[in-house]
Amino acid sequence: MKQVCAHVLVSGIVQGVYYRYSMLKEAKNNAVSGWVRNLPDGRVEAHLQGQKEDVDAVILWAKKGPPGAQVTEVEVEWGVPDKEYNDFDVIG
């Protein structure tokens, strides 16, 4: 099956609410690889890679996030995988 990748930027109250580690769990539950990190401007950035329906499931989750998060916007830029990720990691 063809893999897709999505570069995702999440805005709102998404730092200090366990967002990254919750996304890690959600990505692993959906067989999605890649990474997630905090940005200095208060957003969370993620690179998601996997089957389209699995990546879509993580993006759908990202629009709500964990309890305590208040997501105001999720920007998604679709692409073609340029690197193979074996796992999903919190990198920053």
Beta strands, then each sheet from edge to edge (+ up, - down):
strand 1: 3-13
strand 2: 33-38
strand 3: 44-51
strand 4: 70-79
strand 5: 88-90
sheet 1: 4+ 1- 3+ 2- 5-
end
